[in-house]
Amino acid sequence: MFKPSFFMAAVLIAACACIDAADGNSQVKEDHDPTVVLNEGNPFDPTAKAETSGPHLELKSGEVTARIDIVTGLLDTLSFGEVEVQPSAANNSVIFVNMGGKETAFRAKASLQSSGDAISAELQPEDASVPFRARAEYRIEDGYFTEKVTLTAQSEVKQPVRLGVRHGFDPVRWDRTICAMYPMRAISAGESTVFSYREEENDLNLSQMDKYQYVVYPLTLLEGPKGILLAGSFDLDRFVTIAPNHPQGYFPSFQRNPKSVCNGETFEFVCRYRFFPKEKYLLRDVWREYAKRIFSRNPLIADFFPYRDRPYRTYFHGEHVGSTFFMESREKRLSPASNIWWFGWLDWETETYPVQGEWWTSIVEGKWSRMSAERMRKEIARLQGEGHKLALYFRQLVNLQLKGTLFPEEWYRKKAGGSLDLYGGGFHVKISPEMQKALGYPDIPWGTFNFDNKQYNEFYVNEVKTAVSFYAPKAVGWDMGWRPDHVGMFSAQFQIFDWMRRTRPDMKVVSNECGGGPGLFCSDLAILENGALGGKNEYDFEVMKAFGNAMVVIERVGIAKGTVKLYLTKQKSSWLSEAGLEWNRKYLDFILKKHPDWKEDINALGRLCQLRFNLWDQALGAAPGYLDEMENVPGPMREMARDTIALPLIIESFVVRFPNELDRMAPLFASFWLNEKQARMAVFNDSTEDKEFTLRLRKSYFSARKWDAAQLAQGKVFILTPETTSDGALSWREDDENIIVSGVLPPFGSAMLFCDHGSDRP
């Protein structure tokens, strides 16, 4: 996914610069159609009486009860214990085909078949002229209710068709719909959305996307007062369009939108339902349980699923920083033993990873120049000899100027429609006049290598292994990852991860923008780029916690300053998240009301905005990155960033709890890192008023790691706001089950706890 803030910063500006959000970036293009029109159809009324109230066949196992209407062959009611998912009402289950704007539903044409643990029905259209037949199958297994619907064409159809399955629900009984995207989409249960998992050549591929967003899984969730309902497929290979609340009052709602249909063509919809009560499961647990069941038949990735439980993965102690770009001024800003994201070192002309000779790169002072393998290896060795740890950066791009010359045609990725997969919708890298003269063309248009091609996949994996062996970095850094339509990238990453674990177990893997997807399975550290301004929300952090990876959020000085310019000039951004900008406006309103004379100091205001983002990131469990690019960073913030990247974050549910039983209760957010030697805590108040807080910490979890309230009370506490840093104090006590900590936080303030066993720190 195109992230102009990262690439353009390194390519077009000096190495230390970043995109100024106010500049607009006119070259950025969306990779989706933002306008999607759906036929809403008739809304579902949960109070409308069903047309039939005849006999039913029932499936029941444990908490799951499903009743199938004998007359229609359709699911009538579905319940998990006392939670009714689908009420009995008219049109509560619809299997449909829409041709020429007219929708036809399906009903049973014969008696249902029951085999004890499963029920099936053959279905026919109410309009006999519609050339489709259907079959519905229902079963309960392993705590999941499964519905499988297969629609089969009886003749060729030479026009667009909409077909699918939808089920009625009562939005009033639920709070929100959570869609498996990155950044996550969490909307009111009464709102509508649509997105396609994967891409189909002969389909309209309907989607409504936010900026730089992609779909991770064929999954949607309903969150309500009593828990979370999962509705989706475990099959990662099949295309489907998911349309929650289309028409109004239907969840789940699945469809396909083929442009034409062949005789005999089948369309299969499989949905697994399970309800997770809030007393036992948080969203992270639901996400993890789902990942334990996903599968693929694709030989490139089949062996990497499902997810298997493993210990929490930490990273090297130290701040996460950007490349030094061979600049002494940048190197001087580094804290000791920093973790360096070694960007841009590769051959930008051929998009290869040389271990001999020379090539063109932008890594030296942000300017285009020639680089040699020996110079690169010496610089990496020198920096690591001084205690820094470098993550050697790899990506998925190809220079389209070389198409038809250097690599086989099949190594260039094409989209479902046959067009080249253009990075960023058609982004071109500007190069220097000297480089233009040497290469013979004006710029570099980026496409994407085809990792699904077996020969290229093998070539790339061997390239990475060779480069790692030659340059001996401490880590590998990926700026690519899981995409359902391009699984070869994930395959390459997993192969490298497996190779490193076997041959170089001390090395680490960093992955940018994993999005709660399978990329986390083969990573140690996950990067969330640009935080709230890049569209991230608290749900993005929550699903990351499903798999136990250290987290870093990269905020940027230039972007933070750019948001101030946008605020003062009342302009909009072409790529930053509007939700993130609105969130930032509230802080700027607050700070300028206190200090109206600061309005002219954009640099100072930008710094405060970024510090506010950093405090929020840390309290959600992610260390702030790129602090070396800021001025006057509070010492406790830098120390917390260094420490927490290397400590296990408490991700087990219900260990760290506000009164709502979560580790976040807006405007309060809390995270705790712990092993037997160190304890770190960050609690943040994201509001304009003082806030009292009380956190309960499960005593058994802490005592198993040799901590109690008295020991934690000996730790050092700092109170930080974007403006100030001071010593602080918290209250500690215990009851039979909990360590209880409480305190008061100022507006946009954080309490940071540092406690070490056996240290001299008071």
N, C-alpha and C positions, 0 to 999 in steps of 0.2 A: 504494500500500500504506500502511496506516495506521501512522503513526509518532508515538505520543502524546508522546514526549519533545520533539519539535519544536513541534508546534502547540499543545499544551496549555500548554507553558511560556510561549508568547507570549500566549496568550489568557486563561488563567485566573489566572496569577500575575503578579507584577511582571516588567517587561521583562528584568531581569537574572537572574531565577530560572529554574530548570530543574526537571524532574520529580524528585522524591525517590523513588527506586525502592522504598523501604520503604513508601510510602504506598499502593501497590497498584493504583490506577487502575481502579476497578470498572466504569467505563464502556467499557473496551476489550473488544471482542468479536472472536473469531477469525472469519475469513472462509472457513473450510473445516471440513469434518467431520473431527475428529482420529481417528476410529475407522473404519478401512477393513478390511473382511473380504474376503479372496480365497480362492477354492478353490485350495488348494495343488497338487492333482493329484499325479501320481507324480514323485518326484525323478529327475533324470538321473544315471545311473551311467556315468562315462566308461570303465569297465572292462568293462561288459556287452557281450557279443558281439552284433553286428548280426544281425537276422533273415535278411538276405540278404547274400551276398558275391558277387553277380553282377557283370556288366560295368558299366562306368561311362562316361559321356562327360566329357571333361575340357576345361576352359577354362583357358588359361594365357597370361599376359602379364607379362613382367618378373618381379617377385618374387611375383606373385599366382597361386596355383593353386587351382582349385575343381573338385571331382569331383561329378558329378550321377549319382545312382543311377538306372539305366535302368528298374528294376522299379517304384520308388516315385515317380520324378520329383522327388525331394527332394534338397537339398544334403546330400551325405554328408561330405565333408571340405573344409575351407578352411584354406589356409596362406599365410603371407607369408614367403617364404624359409624359414628353419629354424623359424619360429614357427608352431606349429599352433594355430589359433584354435578350430576345431571338430574333435574327434576322431571317428574312425569307431566308432560304437557304436550300440546299440539305442536307438531313439527320439531320435536326436540332432537331427532336424529334425521339427517338428510344426506342421502347419497344421490348425487345429481350429475346431470349433463346439461350444459347450456350451449345451445346452437342457435345462431341468428338472433341472439338476445332473448330467447325463450328458454326457461329452465324447466327441465323434466326430472321428477324424482323417481326413485325405484322402490318397489315393494316386493315381498315374497310372492313367488308364483306357485309354490307347493309347500307342503308341510316342512317344518324345520327338522334338521337332523341333529341328534344329540348323542354324544359318545361318553357321557358321564362328566368328563372334565372339559368338554368343548361343545360348542353349538355352532352349526353352520346353516346358511340359507342361500338358495339360489334366488336371484332378484331379477325383475324385469321392469322396464320403464313404464310409467303410467301412460305415456304416449307411445303406442306401438310402432310408430314410424321412426322413432329414434333408434339408430343402428348400434345400440350397445346393450350388453348384458352384464350382470354383476353377480358377485358372490361375496357374502360376508361371513367371516369366521370369528368366533369369540372364545377366549379361554382365560383362565387365571393360572399363573405359575410364578413361583418365587416372589409372591407379594405384589406382582404386577397384573393388572388387567390388560389383556392384549386384544385389540381389534385389528383385523386384517380385511381390507376391502380390495377386490380386484375387479376392475372394469375392463371389458374386452369388446373391441370394435367388431361388428358383424359385417361391415363393408367399409370401403374407402370414404373418407370425408375430406373434401378439398376446400375447407374453410376453417378459420380459427374456432376452437372449441374450448370451453371451460368445463372441467369436470373435477369432482372431488367429494370430500366428506366433511360434514360439520356437525357439531353437537351443541345444544343449547345449555346455557348456564345462567345463573342470576348474578350479574355484576355487583349488585348491592351487597352481596355476602362476601365479596372479595375486595382486597385493597388495591393490588396492582398486578400487571402483567410484566414478566421479566423475560426478555428475549435474548437468546444466546448469540450475542454480537460482541464485537470489540470496536470502540468502547461499548459497554453494556447499554441496552435500552430498557429502562424501567419506567412504565407509564401507568396511569390510572387504569383500573380494571375495566372502566367504561370507555376507554379510548380504543381507537382502531389503528392497526399498522399492518404491513405486509412485507415479507422478505423471502427471497429464494435461497435455499441451501443448495450450493453447487450451481452450475450453469448448463443448460440444455440447448443444443444447437437449434432444434425445431420447437422452441418454446419462447413465449414472450418474456420469461425470466423476470417477473414483476418484483420490484423491490422499492421500498422507500428507505433511503440511507441518509444518515447524517454525514458530515464531512469526514472523509478518510476512515470510513467504517466498513467492516466486513463481517460476514456471518461465520460463526465458529462451528456450531452443531445444528442438526435438525431437531431443535428442541425449543419448547416454550414452557414457562412456569407461571402458575397463578399463586400469588401469596395472599393469604387471608389471616384473619385473627387466630385461627387454630393451627395454621401450618402452611405448607407449600405443596401444591399439586404439580407433579411432573407429567408432561404430555409430550411425547416425541418418539423418535426411532433410535435404535442402537446402531443401525446400519449406516456407516459413513460413506458408502459408495453410491447411494441412490439420490437422485434429484427430487426435490419437492419444494413447492411454494407454501409458506405458512402465513396465514392471514387471520391473526387473532381479532375477534370482534368484527369480522366481515362475513355475512351481514351483522348488524348490531345484535349483540346477545349470544354470539356463538363462540365457544372455545371448547376444545381446539377446533380449528378450521384449516383444512388442508386442501390444496388444489393443484392441478396441472393446467397449463394454458397452451396446448400445442397449436401450432399454426396450421397443421393438417394432420390427418390420421390415416394410417394404412390399415387395410383389412387384416383382422386378426391381432392387431397391436393391443398390448395389455398395459394397463396403468394400475400400479399397486400402491396402496396406502396402508402402512403399518404404524399403529400408534400404541405405545406402552404407557399406561397410566399407573402412577403410584402416588399416594398421599403420605407426606412426611410431617408428623405432628411437631409443633414448635417446642414441645417439652423435651424432645429428643434430638432434633435436627435444626441446624442453621443452614443457610443457603450454601455455605462451603461444604457441608456434609452431603447435601443433595447433589451438588455438582460432582463430588468425589464418587458417590454411589453410582451416578450415571456413568462416569468414566470407567468404572470397573466392569461395565457391561458392553461398552462400544466395541465394534468389530469392523474389519474390512476384509474383503476377498482379494483385494489388489495385491499381487505378489510383491510389489515394491514396499508395502507397509504392513502387510497382514501380521507379521511376526511381532510388531511393536504394540499390539493391543491385546487385551484391554489394559487399563492402568492397574498397577499392583502397588499396594501399600509399601512405603519405604520410610526410613528416617528423614527428618528435616535436613535439608541441604543448606549449609552456610557457605559464605565466600571468605576470601582473604580479609583480614583486618586492615582497615584503611579507608580513606575517602575514595569515592568513585569520581574520577576526573577525566577531562577530555585530553586529546593528544597534545603533546608539547610542540609538535610541528617544528622540531629542531630549533626552538627559540629559547634562548637563555631566560628571557623575561617571563615566559610561561613556566619554565622549569622552576624558577625561583619562587613561584607562587604555590608550589606543591607542598603539601604536608609530608612529613617523612612516611615512607612506605605506602605511597598512594597506589590505587588501582587505576591504571591508565587504559582508557579505551583507545587503542592504537589504530585510529581511522586513516584511511586514504593511502596506505603504503603500497597498494597493488599497482599493476600496470593499467592505467586508465584508458589506454588505447585498445588493448586486446582483452581487457577484463580477465587477466590471468594473474597468477601468483608466482612470479619468477623467483628462482633460487640461483640464478647466474645472469651475467650480462647487465645491461642497463635498460631503463624504461622511463616513460613519462608518468609523473605523479604530481600532485598538488600538496604534498605533505611538508615541503620545506618552506616555512614562513608563509604558507598559504599561497604560494606562487608556483606556477607551472615550471618544472625543471626536470632535468634528467637525474635518475636515481640508480645506484648500483646495488647489487645484492650484498657485496661486501660491506659497503657503507651502512646499509640498513641493518645487517646483522650486528655490526659493531655498536651501532646506536642502541639497539635493543639490549645487547649484552651490557653496555655501560649503564643504562638506566636501571636494569634489573640488578646489576652489581651494587648499586646504591640503595637497594632495598625496595624499589618500586616493582609492581607486578603488572605486566602488560598483557592485555587481551588482544590478540591479533585478529583484526577485523576481516570478515568475509561476507560476500553478498551474492546476489543472483542476477546481476545486470549484464547486458551485452551491448556492444557498440554496433548499432545498425548500419553505420557507414561501411562496415566490413562484411556485410551480408553478401554471401555468394563468393567470398574469397577465402577467408581464413578457416571457417568452420563449415561442416555440412549443413545443408538447408534444414534438416530435421532437428538440428540443435537449437533452432530459433523457435521459441514458443509461439503458438497461434491460439487465439481464442476460439470459442465454440463455433462462431460464424465463419472461421477461416482467416480472419484478419490477424495481423501481427499483434502480439501482446505488448502494447506501448506503455512503458513505465510513466506513471503520472498522466496518462492520457495523451502523451506526446511531448515529454519534456526533453529539452536539448541543453547539454552542458556547454557553457561558453568556455573557449580555450584561448590561450594567448596568441598574439600574432606570430611569434616564433614557432609555436606548436602548429599553428595553421599552415605555415610555410613548410614545415617538416612533414606533416601528414598529408597535406594536399586537400583538406576540406575545412569548412569554417567552424564546425562545432561537432559535438558528439550527441546524436539522438539515442536515447536509451530504450532498449527493449528488454526482454527477459529470456534468459536461457531456458531451454526445455529440459527440466530435471526429470520429467516423466520418460524421457528417452534413455533407455538402459545404457547405451554407449556413452552419452554425455554424463550421466550420473556417475558411472565408473570413472570417467576422466576427471570429473570435479573432485570426487572423494580422494582419488590418488593425488591430485594437486594439493589439496588441503593437508593430507598426511605428509607429503614431501616438504611443504612449507613449514609445518609444525616441527618436523625433524630438523630442518636446517636452521630456523631462527630461534627455536627453543623458547617460545614465550611461556608465560605462566598460565595462560588461558586462551581459549578461542572465543571470539565474539561474533555472533550472528546478527545481521540486520535483515533476516528473512525468517520465515517460519511456516506454520501450518496454514495452508489454504486448501479448502476441500476440492477445488478444481485443479490444484497443482501439487499433488501429494509427494511428488518426487523430491521437492525441497526438504520436506520433513524426513524423507527416507535418507537423504544424504546426511542431514544433521544427526540422525539417530545412529547411522553407521559410524560417524566420527566419534560420537559420544561413547559408543560401545568400545571402539578401538582405544580411545584414551583411557577408559576405565580399566582396560586389560593391560595396556602397555605403559601408560603414564598416569597412574592413579592419583598423583598429587596435582595434576592439572585440573582446571575448572572450565566451565562453559557458561558464557553469558549470552542471553537471548533478548533481543529488543522486541517489544510489542507482542508478547506471546498471547495476550488476550484470554487467559484462562484455558487455552487449548492444549493439544498434545505436545506442543513445543516445550511445555514445562516438564514433561516426562524426562526429557534429555537435556535439562539445564540445571545449573546450580544457582545462578543469579538471574532474575527477571527484571528487565527495565520497562518502566512505564514512561513513555516519552511525552514531555510537555504537560503532564499532569492535567489539572482541571481545564486549563486553556486549550489543551488538545482534546477535550471532550471526556476525560476520565471522571468517574464518579465513585462513590463509596462502594458500589456493587463490583466495580472492576477490581478493587483491592480485595473484596470479600471472596470472589471466585479464585483469585490467585492463592488464597490461603488454603484452598482445597488440597493442594499438592505439596505444600511445605518447601517453598523456595525462598531464599533471601530476595529482597526486593529493593530496588532503587528507583527514584523518580528523578528524571532529568528536567530541571527547570532551567530557563536561560535568561541571562541578564538582558539581552537585547529585546527579547519578547516582553519581559516584564516592563521595560521602559516604553515599548511600543504600545502596551495596553493603556499606559497613562496618557499618551498622545491621543489615542482613540477616545478616551474618556473626556479629555479636555476639548477636543474638536467635535465630539459627538458623531464620529465616523464609525463605519462598520468595517469589520475585517473580512477579507476574502477567504480565509481558511481557518481562523481560530474559532473555537466553539462559542456560540452565542451564550450558552448556559454558563460556561466558564467566565466569559467577559461580564455577564450580569452579576455573577458571584463576586468578581473583582470590583465592580462598581460599588457594591455595598460597602466594601472596605474603604474605598477611596472617598465615598460620601462621609464615612465616619471620621477618617483621619483629617480631611480638609475642613470639616466642621470644627474640629479641635484646633487645627493649625491652618487657617485660611491663607496665611502668608507663605505657606510651602507650595502654593499652586504653581509658582514659576520654576521650582526645582524638580524637573522631571527625573533627573538621575536619582535624587534622594527618594522620591516617591516610588520610582521603579524598584529600588532596593527594598523598600518596606513591603511592597506588594509581593516580591519574591520571597521575602522572609515569612510572610503570612502563608504563602503556599507551602513553604518548607515545613513550617510547624504543623500544618494539616497533614502533609504527607507522612511525617514521622509518626504522628498519633494514629495513623491508619496502618502503620507497620512497615513503611518503606523509608529507607535512609535517603535524605536529599543528596543528589549528585551535583557535580560541577560547582561546588562551593568555592573552588579555587578561582573562579571567574568573577566572584563578588568581592566587594570591599567591606571591611569591618564586619565580618561574620562573627556572631557571638561565639565565644570559646566553647560553651556547653553544647551548642548545636553541632559544631565540628566534631567534638568528642563523641557525641551521641551517634553521629553519622558513621564515624570510624568504627565504633564498638558494635553497633547493632547489625551491621552487615555480616559480622562474623559470629553472632550469637543466635541460637534458636529462638525464633519468635513463638510465643504461645499461640498456637492455632487450634488447639483442642477446644471444642465448644464448651461454653458455660464455665470456664475457668476464670476469666476476667469479665465481670458483669456489672453494668449499671443496673438500676432498679428494673429496667425492661428486659433483663437477662441477656443483653447483648453487650459487646464491647464498643458500641456506638449508640448514642441516644441524642440525636441532633438537638442542640448544637455541640454536644460533647462527644469526643472521640478518645479512645484509649488503646494503647498497645503495651505489652510487657514482653521482655526478652529475658531468658533465664537459662543458666546451667548451674553446675555445682559451685562455681567460683564467682560468677558475676550475675548481677541483676540490674536491669535497666527498664525504666518506665517513662512513657510520655503520655500526658493527658492534655488535651487541647480544647479550649472554649472558642468556638467560631461564632461569636455573637458580639453585639455592641454593649453588653452589660456584664457586670460581675456575675459569676455563676458558682454556686456551691456544687460540689460533686461528692459522691460516695461510690467507691468501687469495692465489690466483694471479690476476693481472690480465693479459689478453692484451696483449703488448707492442705489436703492430702497431696495435691499436685506439687505444692511448694515444699512440704516436708520430705517428699520423696527425693527432692533435690537439695535437701539439707538447709532449708530456709524457714524462718518463722518471723512473726511480726517484730519481735525485739531486734532481730538482726537487720531487717529491712529499715527499721526506724533509725538505725545508725548511719544510714546512707546520706549522701549530700544531695540537697534539693536546690534546684535553680528555678526561678520563675522568669520566663522569657515572654516578651511581646516583640513585635517587629521593631519597636522603638527602644525598649529597655531590657536589661538583664540584671537580676538581683538574686541574693540568697533568699531561700524560702523555707517553709516548714509545712509538714503534713502531719495529720493525726493518724496513729496506728493503734489497732486493738484486734482482739480475736474473740470469736465465739466457738462453739463446738465444731463448726464446719468451715469457717471462713476466717481469713485475714481481711480486715476491713480498713481501708485507707480513705481518708476524706480530706478535703481542703477547699479553698476558694481560689478561683482563677479570674484574673482581670479580663477585660474585653480583648479578644484575639490573643489570649495568653495561654502559655503552656507550662505545666509543671514537669520538670525532668529530674528523674531520680537516678543516681549513680551509687551502686553499692557493691563492694568487692569483699569476699571472704579473705581475711588475713591481710588486708591492706592497711596503710597508715592513714587513709582518708577518714576523717571523723564521721 
